[in-house]
Every structure is written in structure tokens, then in C-alpha cells.
Amino acid sequence: MSTFTHAGVSLYKGEVKVRFANDALRVKVLAKNGHKDIDMIELKHPMTKEEAVAYLISIDFATRDGATNAVVKAALESAQEVRSAAPKAPKQPKAAPTVESIRAKADKPKTTLTKEQIKAQLANTEDAPF
């Protein structure tokens, strides 16, 4: 599972979204790509996206100087809902191959051409001139 060292929000095409990064230089990349109102902080320690969103909510990231930015708060809550509502299903391990499945693969022809057709094609090719 990926971890990130920086998290915050940015405004892009009229929508505020939570952003994650492993470097403070991500701010420059976001700005270059047209993001506005970029606000990112360094996390206490590397965190998953779920942990980072929970941390931003716990430190009241949406509130600055006593005023709460409702749009930022809504983006954080939305990100928390999305990340906690959709638990990832564990991957199912592949079944071990059976003798029958191996034989079935071995019995399949590797090509649709017959040996005679392949010999005819090879006979019509030229050798390289070197």
C-alpha cells in the first residue's frame, strides 16, 4: 500500500480535491498544470491516503485563523467517505494448475499453419544480402 509524506487540497477546474505527494515540489507541478489555491502540509510520518485524510480532518485542516472553509471541509469529508466506503477486496489467489489444464495447453497447436505451409513460405524467402 502506498504511503505519502505530504497532503492537502487544491482547486482545479472549479473543484476542490484532496491531493497527496511524497515531495513538497508537487506544489510546483500542480501550479504548472493549472491548479489554484494549493495548500499542502508535511505529514507527521508517511501515511496512506485514508490515514492522511483522517489526519487532515483531525487537525481541522479546513479552519484557518478561526474561519472554516466550507468547501475544503466538504472535500475532506467527501474523500473520507470515498476511501472508507469502498474497502478493497483481497485478491483471490490463482488456482494451482492441474495436470488436465497443462495437457490441454500442450495439445493446442502453436500455429494455425501446417508444416507444409511453413516450408513453402520459407522456400519463397530470400537470404539477407550480407
Secondary structure, 3 states (H helix, E strand, C coil): CCCEEEEEEEEECCEEEEEEECCCCHHHHHHHCCCEEEEEEEEEEEECHHHHHHHHHHCCCCEECCEECHHHHHHHHHHHHHHHHCCCCCCCCCCCCCHHHHHHHHHCCCCCCCHHHHHHHHHCCCCCCC
